[in-house]
Amino acid sequence: MNKDEVRSGIGQVWALAQSLGVAEIYSNPVPLPVNAEFRDVILSSSSNYVQVYNKGLELSHYNILLSDYSFFQFSIEGDDNVRYAFYPNPYTSHSNEYSEWFISRHEMVEAGLLTHEEFLSLLADKTGIGSVPLLRYENAPAQRKKMHHPCSHFHIGFHSENRWPVRRVLTPTAFALLVFKFYYGTYWRAVGDDENLEIDNSFDRTLVSEKTRCYLVSDEFFEPEEERTFFFG
């Protein structure tokens, strides 16, 4: 995986978001550099998820903002060292009260009745109760420690020490397709379902195809003993 491949993947993710009807802002078409202010919030032991999410919005530190104000980040440092992240909006949930509050304020911004800065200020005073977890994917060969720190792995939720091994190196498109399939299933089915006899959803067919572009982690970084444990294949 190199920088050009990640950049191309970001464009593909935006096209998918448009196809699904969940696209809002295409903020940055290239891999994100390190943002010191955002990094400091992430690394602070006193930060919670809502603070991290709010800081990302405040700094517009994302590649793609979705219509529900969840956002994607994609970055790479040298070949194969990639980080993809999906930050779900913590202010929307199955609670009608929270969802209606967020949607109404968002509509006020679109109507020019609230500035973006005023909207962010209101968010800072709100307590998030979202039910969708943060999802991050990393491939970090230099940090790999056998049976402890997988080279390729997911982080699910805000707890940073959980690392779920992945046998392949994911593309940005594959990562986003997984997010869309499991977190935006209503759109996935409404737009993608068709009458194909083999796989009756166009996005599922795209996901199957994209998996072939996710090459296996080399045996150097995924040894036989690690294959005997649980991992995402």
ZADO-1210 file (C-alpha; in nm, 4 decimals, padded with zeros to 6 digits):
<atoms>
<atom x="00.0000" y="00.0000" z="00.0000" code="MET" pos="1"/>
<atom x="00.1507" y="00.3358" z="-00.1013" code="ASN" pos="2"/>
<atom x="00.0408" y="00.6996" z="-00.0891" code="LYS" pos="3"/>
<atom x="-00.1016" y="00.6997" z="-00.4419" code="ASP" pos="4"/>
<atom x="-00.3125" y="00.3920" z="-00.3658" code="GLU" pos="5"/>
<atom x="-00.4481" y="00.5523" z="-00.0483" code="VAL" pos="6"/>
<atom x="-00.5258" y="00.8753" z="-00.2364" code="ARG" pos="7"/>
<atom x="-00.7096" y="00.6798" z="-00.5051" code="SER" pos="8"/>
<atom x="-00.8990" y="00.4893" z="-00.2363" code="GLY" pos="9"/>
<atom x="-01.0171" y="00.8105" z="-00.0707" code="ILE" pos="10"/>
<atom x="-01.1757" y="00.9157" z="-00.3981" code="GLY" pos="11"/>
<atom x="-01.3461" y="00.5781" z="-00.4273" code="GLN" pos="12"/>
<atom x="-01.4845" y="00.6099" z="-00.0733" code="VAL" pos="13"/>
<atom x="-01.6349" y="00.9491" z="-00.1581" code="TRP" pos="14"/>
<atom x="-01.7973" y="00.8012" z="-00.4694" code="ALA" pos="15"/>
<atom x="-01.9440" y="00.5198" z="-00.2578" code="LEU" pos="16"/>
<atom x="-02.0790" y="00.7687" z="-00.0026" code="ALA" pos="17"/>
<atom x="-02.2448" y="00.9595" z="-00.2865" code="GLN" pos="18"/>
<atom x="-02.3950" y="00.6401" z="-00.4289" code="SER" pos="19"/>
<atom x="-02.5379" y="00.5504" z="-00.0887" code="LEU" pos="20"/>
<atom x="-02.6755" y="00.9005" z="-00.0352" code="GLY" pos="21"/>
<atom x="-02.4734" y="00.9682" z="00.2804" code="VAL" pos="22"/>
<atom x="-02.2110" y="01.2111" z="00.1462" code="ALA" pos="23"/>
<atom x="-02.1809" y="01.5602" z="00.2976" code="GLU" pos="24"/>
<atom x="-01.8333" y="01.7168" z="00.2490" code="ILE" pos="25"/>
<atom x="-01.5290" y="01.5976" z="00.0546" code="TYR" pos="26"/>
<atom x="-01.2825" y="01.7858" z="00.2713" code="SER" pos="27"/>
<atom x="-00.9426" y="01.6453" z="00.1751" code="ASN" pos="28"/>
<atom x="-00.8668" y="01.4133" z="-00.1192" code="PRO" pos="29"/>
<atom x="-00.5164" y="01.3206" z="-00.0002" code="VAL" pos="30"/>
<atom x="-00.3915" y="01.1254" z="00.3046" code="PRO" pos="31"/>
<atom x="-00.4044" y="01.3383" z="00.6182" code="LEU" pos="32"/>
<atom x="-00.0813" y="01.4593" z="00.7794" code="PRO" pos="33"/>
<atom x="-00.0394" y="01.4466" z="01.1558" code="VAL" pos="34"/>
<atom x="-00.2321" y="01.7242" z="01.3274" code="ASN" pos="35"/>
<atom x="-00.0576" y="01.7993" z="01.6568" code="ALA" pos="36"/>
<atom x="-00.3655" y="01.9466" z="01.8256" code="GLU" pos="37"/>
<atom x="-00.5841" y="01.6488" z="01.7356" code="PHE" pos="38"/>
<atom x="-00.3080" y="01.4027" z="01.8292" code="ARG" pos="39"/>
<atom x="-00.2662" y="01.5602" z="02.1727" code="ASP" pos="40"/>
<atom x="-00.6371" y="01.5185" z="02.2464" code="VAL" pos="41"/>
<atom x="-00.6270" y="01.1539" z="02.1382" code="ILE" pos="42"/>
<atom x="-00.3220" y="01.0777" z="02.3508" code="LEU" pos="43"/>
<atom x="-00.4465" y="01.2560" z="02.6605" code="SER" pos="44"/>
<atom x="-00.5547" y="01.0123" z="02.9307" code="SER" pos="45"/>
<atom x="-00.8239" y="01.2583" z="03.0374" code="SER" pos="46"/>
<atom x="-00.9939" y="01.2761" z="02.6952" code="SER" pos="47"/>
<atom x="-01.3163" y="01.0963" z="02.6215" code="ASN" pos="48"/>
<atom x="-01.4588" y="01.0040" z="02.2838" code="TYR" pos="49"/>
<atom x="-01.6911" y="01.3045" z="02.2608" code="VAL" pos="50"/>
<atom x="-01.3948" y="01.5407" z="02.3116" code="GLN" pos="51"/>
<atom x="-01.1958" y="01.3638" z="02.0409" code="VAL" pos="52"/>
<atom x="-01.4896" y="01.3727" z="01.8003" code="TYR" pos="53"/>
<atom x="-01.5572" y="01.7418" z="01.8714" code="ASN" pos="54"/>
<atom x="-01.1915" y="01.8294" z="01.8129" code="LYS" pos="55"/>
<atom x="-01.1902" y="01.6480" z="01.4786" code="GLY" pos="56"/>
<atom x="-01.4978" y="01.8459" z="01.3706" code="LEU" pos="57"/>
<atom x="-01.3589" y="02.1740" z="01.5010" code="GLU" pos="58"/>
<atom x="-01.0337" y="02.1300" z="01.3069" code="LEU" pos="59"/>
<atom x="-01.2044" y="01.9781" z="01.0005" code="SER" pos="60"/>
<atom x="-00.9449" y="01.7048" z="01.0438" code="HIS" pos="61"/>
<atom x="-01.1097" y="01.4508" z="00.8192" code="TYR" pos="62"/>
<atom x="-01.1137" y="01.3445" z="00.4561" code="ASN" pos="63"/>
<atom x="-01.4859" y="01.2806" z="00.4284" code="ILE" pos="64"/>
<atom x="-01.7772" y="01.4062" z="00.6363" code="LEU" pos="65"/>
<atom x="-02.0973" y="01.2061" z="00.6045" code="LEU" pos="66"/>
<atom x="-02.4489" y="01.3469" z="00.6132" code="SER" pos="67"/>
<atom x="-02.4940" y="01.2392" z="00.9766" code="ASP" pos="68"/>
<atom x="-02.1697" y="01.4216" z="01.0698" code="TYR" pos="69"/>
<atom x="-01.9721" y="01.1027" z="01.1173" code="SER" pos="70"/>
<atom x="-01.6361" y="01.1214" z="00.9434" code="PHE" pos="71"/>
<atom x="-01.3489" y="00.9225" z="00.7903" code="PHE" pos="72"/>
<atom x="-00.9752" y="00.9806" z="00.8293" code="GLN" pos="73"/>
<atom x="-00.7143" y="00.8148" z="00.6058" code="PHE" pos="74"/>
<atom x="-00.3383" y="00.8495" z="00.6500" code="SER" pos="75"/>
<atom x="-00.0127" y="00.6778" z="00.5557" code="ILE" pos="76"/>
<atom x="00.3493" y="00.7117" z="00.6691" code="GLU" pos="77"/>
<atom x="00.5789" y="00.5366" z="00.4252" code="GLY" pos="78"/>
<atom x="00.4781" y="00.2278" z="00.2334" code="ASP" pos="79"/>
<atom x="00.2343" y="-00.0035" z="00.4119" code="ASP" pos="80"/>
<atom x="00.2074" y="00.2035" z="00.7325" code="ASN" pos="81"/>
<atom x="-00.1563" y="00.3030" z="00.7089" code="VAL" pos="82"/>
<atom x="-00.4218" y="00.4257" z="00.9486" code="ARG" pos="83"/>
<atom x="-00.7906" y="00.4488" z="00.8642" code="TYR" pos="84"/>
<atom x="-01.0513" y="00.5662" z="01.1128" code="ALA" pos="85"/>
<atom x="-01.4266" y="00.6063" z="01.1258" code="PHE" pos="86"/>
<atom x="-01.5554" y="00.8475" z="01.3895" code="TYR" pos="87"/>
<atom x="-01.9327" y="00.8037" z="01.4340" code="PRO" pos="88"/>
<atom x="-02.1418" y="01.0955" z="01.5501" code="ASN" pos="89"/>
<atom x="-02.1971" y="01.0417" z="01.9250" code="PRO" pos="90"/>
<atom x="-02.4972" y="01.2747" z="01.9291" code="TYR" pos="91"/>
<atom x="-02.7234" y="01.0557" z="01.7175" code="THR" pos="92"/>
<atom x="-02.8572" y="00.7266" z="01.8402" code="SER" pos="93"/>
<atom x="-03.1732" y="00.5247" z="01.8675" code="HIS" pos="94"/>
<atom x="-03.2952" y="00.7912" z="02.1088" code="SER" pos="95"/>
<atom x="-03.5407" y="01.0166" z="01.9213" code="ASN" pos="96"/>
<atom x="-03.4633" y="01.3045" z="02.1562" code="GLU" pos="97"/>
<atom x="-03.0935" y="01.3108" z="02.0667" code="TYR" pos="98"/>
<atom x="-03.1442" y="01.2451" z="01.6976" code="SER" pos="99"/>
<atom x="-03.4074" y="01.5177" z="01.6662" code="GLU" pos="100"/>
<atom x="-03.1875" y="01.7628" z="01.8599" code="TRP" pos="101"/>
<atom x="-02.8913" y="01.7029" z="01.6319" code="PHE" pos="102"/>
<atom x="-03.0904" y="01.7081" z="01.3087" code="ILE" pos="103"/>
<atom x="-03.2701" y="02.0318" z="01.4009" code="SER" pos="104"/>
<atom x="-02.9403" y="02.2112" z="01.4793" code="ARG" pos="105"/>
<atom x="-02.7838" y="02.0780" z="01.1622" code="HIS" pos="106"/>
<atom x="-03.0778" y="02.2140" z="00.9612" code="GLU" pos="107"/>
<atom x="-03.0307" y="02.5533" z="01.1304" code="MET" pos="108"/>
<atom x="-02.6688" y="02.5584" z="01.0104" code="VAL" pos="109"/>
<atom x="-02.7778" y="02.4754" z="00.6555" code="GLU" pos="110"/>
<atom x="-03.0402" y="02.7512" z="00.6715" code="ALA" pos="111"/>
<atom x="-02.7841" y="03.0059" z="00.7920" code="GLY" pos="112"/>
<atom x="-02.9507" y="03.0480" z="01.1323" code="LEU" pos="113"/>
<atom x="-02.6466" y="02.9053" z="01.3113" code="LEU" pos="114"/>
<atom x="-02.2810" y="02.9371" z="01.2173" code="THR" pos="115"/>
<atom x="-02.0621" y="02.6274" z="01.2078" code="HIS" pos="116"/>
<atom x="-01.8728" y="02.7625" z="01.5112" code="GLU" pos="117"/>
<atom x="-02.1951" y="02.8142" z="01.7067" code="GLU" pos="118"/>
<atom x="-02.3020" y="02.4621" z="01.6188" code="PHE" pos="119"/>
<atom x="-01.9721" y="02.3219" z="01.7490" code="LEU" pos="120"/>
<atom x="-02.0129" y="02.5238" z="02.0678" code="SER" pos="121"/>
<atom x="-02.3548" y="02.3683" z="02.1244" code="LEU" pos="122"/>
<atom x="-02.2091" y="02.0226" z="02.0689" code="LEU" pos="123"/>
<atom x="-01.9387" y="02.0874" z="02.3277" code="ALA" pos="124"/>
<atom x="-02.2089" y="02.1347" z="02.5917" code="ASP" pos="125"/>
<atom x="-02.3970" y="01.8187" z="02.4959" code="LYS" pos="126"/>
<atom x="-02.3355" y="01.4702" z="02.6349" code="THR" pos="127"/>
<atom x="-02.3014" y="01.2076" z="02.3648" code="GLY" pos="128"/>
<atom x="-02.4758" y="00.8727" z="02.3945" code="ILE" pos="129"/>
<atom x="-02.4215" y="00.7302" z="02.0459" code="GLY" pos="130"/>
<atom x="-02.4379" y="00.3534" z="02.0108" code="SER" pos="131"/>
<atom x="-02.2007" y="00.3073" z="01.7139" code="VAL" pos="132"/>
<atom x="-01.8376" y="00.2426" z="01.8184" code="PRO" pos="133"/>
<atom x="-01.5304" y="00.4154" z="01.6849" code="LEU" pos="134"/>
<atom x="-01.3559" y="00.1894" z="01.4329" code="LEU" pos="135"/>
<atom x="-00.9881" y="00.2178" z="01.3437" code="ARG" pos="136"/>
<atom x="-00.7681" y="00.0032" z="01.1221" code="TYR" pos="137"/>
<atom x="-00.3880" y="00.0103" z="01.1253" code="GLU" pos="138"/>
<atom x="-00.1098" y="-00.1726" z="00.9488" code="ASN" pos="139"/>
<atom x="00.2137" y="-00.1039" z="01.1355" code="ALA" pos="140"/>
<atom x="00.4967" y="-00.3485" z="01.0560" code="PRO" pos="141"/>
<atom x="00.7515" y="-00.1622" z="01.2706" code="ALA" pos="142"/>
<atom x="00.5317" y="-00.1902" z="01.5815" code="GLN" pos="143"/>
<atom x="00.4457" y="-00.5560" z="01.5405" code="ARG" pos="144"/>
<atom x="00.5142" y="-00.7874" z="01.8354" code="LYS" pos="145"/>
<atom x="00.4328" y="-01.1516" z="01.7945" code="LYS" pos="146"/>
<atom x="00.1121" y="-01.2576" z="01.9764" code="MET" pos="147"/>
<atom x="00.0809" y="-00.9136" z="02.1354" code="HIS" pos="148"/>
<atom x="00.0703" y="-00.6329" z="01.8765" code="HIS" pos="149"/>
<atom x="-00.0499" y="-00.7578" z="01.5364" code="PRO" pos="150"/>
<atom x="00.0944" y="-00.5914" z="01.2290" code="CYS" pos="151"/>
<atom x="-00.2496" y="-00.5489" z="01.0725" code="SER" pos="152"/>
<atom x="-00.5349" y="-00.4921" z="01.3170" code="HIS" pos="153"/>
<atom x="-00.8645" y="-00.3253" z="01.4070" code="PHE" pos="154"/>
<atom x="-00.9359" y="-00.1121" z="01.7126" code="HIS" pos="155"/>
<atom x="-01.3044" y="-00.1352" z="01.7993" code="ILE" pos="156"/>
<atom x="-01.4336" y="00.1300" z="02.0372" code="GLY" pos="157"/>
<atom x="-01.2461" y="00.3998" z="02.2252" code="PHE" pos="158"/>
<atom x="-01.0283" y="00.1623" z="02.4296" code="HIS" pos="159"/>
<atom x="-00.6971" y="00.1872" z="02.2439" code="SER" pos="160"/>
<atom x="-00.5330" y="-00.1332" z="02.3668" code="GLU" pos="161"/>
<atom x="-00.7732" y="-00.3757" z="02.1994" code="ASN" pos="162"/>
<atom x="-00.6163" y="-00.4948" z="01.8741" code="ARG" pos="163"/>
<atom x="-00.8056" y="-00.7483" z="01.6626" code="TRP" pos="164"/>
<atom x="-00.5656" y="-00.9188" z="01.4183" code="PRO" pos="165"/>
<atom x="-00.6386" y="-00.8994" z="01.0472" code="VAL" pos="166"/>
<atom x="-00.4730" y="-01.1395" z="00.8017" code="ARG" pos="167"/>
<atom x="-00.4845" y="-00.8922" z="00.5127" code="ARG" pos="168"/>
<atom x="-00.3752" y="-00.5335" z="00.4515" code="VAL" pos="169"/>
<atom x="-00.6952" y="-00.3397" z="00.3933" code="LEU" pos="170"/>
<atom x="-00.7479" y="-00.0787" z="00.1255" code="THR" pos="171"/>
<atom x="-00.9309" y="00.2438" z="00.2179" code="PRO" pos="172"/>
<atom x="-01.2213" y="00.1258" z="00.0036" code="THR" pos="173"/>
<atom x="-01.2471" y="-00.2098" z="00.1813" code="ALA" pos="174"/>
<atom x="-01.2448" y="-00.0370" z="00.5205" code="PHE" pos="175"/>
<atom x="-01.5197" y="00.2057" z="00.4181" code="ALA" pos="176"/>
<atom x="-01.7299" y="-00.0694" z="00.2620" code="LEU" pos="177"/>
<atom x="-01.7257" y="-00.2565" z="00.5932" code="LEU" pos="178"/>
<atom x="-01.8357" y="00.0607" z="00.7737" code="VAL" pos="179"/>
<atom x="-02.1149" y="00.1231" z="00.5254" code="PHE" pos="180"/>
<atom x="-02.2347" y="-00.2382" z="00.5299" code="LYS" pos="181"/>
<atom x="-02.2551" y="-00.2719" z="00.9080" code="PHE" pos="182"/>
<atom x="-02.3325" y="00.0845" z="01.0188" code="TYR" pos="183"/>
<atom x="-02.5411" y="00.2082" z="00.7244" code="TYR" pos="184"/>
<atom x="-02.7228" y="-00.1132" z="00.6377" code="GLY" pos="185"/>
<atom x="-03.0528" y="00.0577" z="00.5585" code="THR" pos="186"/>
<atom x="-02.8893" y="00.2622" z="00.2810" code="TYR" pos="187"/>
<atom x="-02.6785" y="-00.0364" z="00.1698" code="TRP" pos="188"/>
<atom x="-02.9887" y="-00.2484" z="00.1121" code="ARG" pos="189"/>
<atom x="-03.2182" y="00.0255" z="-00.0196" code="ALA" pos="190"/>
<atom x="-02.9745" y="00.1354" z="-00.2890" code="VAL" pos="191"/>
<atom x="-02.7839" y="-00.1845" z="-00.3590" code="GLY" pos="192"/>
<atom x="-03.0376" y="-00.4670" z="-00.3557" code="ASP" pos="193"/>
<atom x="-03.1080" y="-00.6058" z="-00.7010" code="ASP" pos="194"/>
<atom x="-03.1939" y="-00.9316" z="-00.8728" code="GLU" pos="195"/>
<atom x="-02.8459" y="-01.0686" z="-00.9366" code="ASN" pos="196"/>
<atom x="-02.8717" y="-01.4442" z="-00.9003" code="LEU" pos="197"/>
<atom x="-02.5387" y="-01.4950" z="-00.7243" code="GLU" pos="198"/>
<atom x="-02.5056" y="-01.1939" z="-00.4891" code="ILE" pos="199"/>
<atom x="-02.8186" y="-00.9814" z="-00.4857" code="ASP" pos="200"/>
<atom x="-02.6615" y="-00.6535" z="-00.3731" code="ASN" pos="201"/>
<atom x="-02.4278" y="-00.4414" z="-00.5848" code="SER" pos="202"/>
<atom x="-02.2327" y="-00.3142" z="-00.2832" code="PHE" pos="203"/>
<atom x="-02.1774" y="-00.6706" z="-00.1608" code="ASP" pos="204"/>
<atom x="-02.0351" y="-00.7536" z="-00.5040" code="ARG" pos="205"/>
<atom x="-01.8061" y="-00.4523" z="-00.4801" code="THR" pos="206"/>
<atom x="-01.6915" y="-00.5676" z="-00.1356" code="LEU" pos="207"/>
<atom x="-01.6151" y="-00.9173" z="-00.2674" code="VAL" pos="208"/>
<atom x="-01.4110" y="-00.7648" z="-00.5491" code="SER" pos="209"/>
<atom x="-01.2291" y="-00.5228" z="-00.3183" code="GLU" pos="210"/>
<atom x="-01.1224" y="-00.8046" z="-00.0874" code="LYS" pos="211"/>
<atom x="-00.9048" y="-00.9409" z="-00.3695" code="THR" pos="212"/>
<atom x="-00.7101" y="-00.6126" z="-00.3606" code="ARG" pos="213"/>
<atom x="-00.6359" y="-00.6580" z="00.0090" code="CYS" pos="214"/>
<atom x="-00.3175" y="-00.8621" z="-00.0031" code="TYR" pos="215"/>
<atom x="-00.2156" y="-01.1058" z="00.2682" code="LEU" pos="216"/>
<atom x="00.0186" y="-00.9932" z="00.5443" code="VAL" pos="217"/>
<atom x="00.3547" y="-01.1568" z="00.4793" code="SER" pos="218"/>
<atom x="00.4519" y="-01.4642" z="00.6808" code="ASP" pos="219"/>
<atom x="00.7248" y="-01.2532" z="00.8401" code="GLU" pos="220"/>
<atom x="00.4553" y="-01.0525" z="01.0181" code="PHE" pos="221"/>
<atom x="00.1949" y="-01.3253" z="01.0658" code="PHE" pos="222"/>
<atom x="00.3517" y="-01.6494" z="01.1835" code="GLU" pos="223"/>
<atom x="00.1888" y="-01.9956" z="01.1960" code="PRO" pos="224"/>
<atom x="00.1372" y="-01.9730" z="01.5719" code="GLU" pos="225"/>
<atom x="-00.0675" y="-01.6570" z="01.5228" code="GLU" pos="226"/>
<atom x="-00.2835" y="-01.8279" z="01.2609" code="GLU" pos="227"/>
<atom x="-00.3812" y="-02.0798" z="01.5273" code="ARG" pos="228"/>
<atom x="-00.5541" y="-01.8062" z="01.7276" code="THR" pos="229"/>
<atom x="-00.8545" y="-01.5937" z="01.6254" code="PHE" pos="230"/>
<atom x="-00.8200" y="-01.3301" z="01.3554" code="PHE" pos="231"/>
<atom x="-01.0160" y="-01.1559" z="01.0815" code="PHE" pos="232"/>
<atom x="-00.9464" y="-01.3332" z="00.7553" code="GLY" pos="233"/>
</atoms>
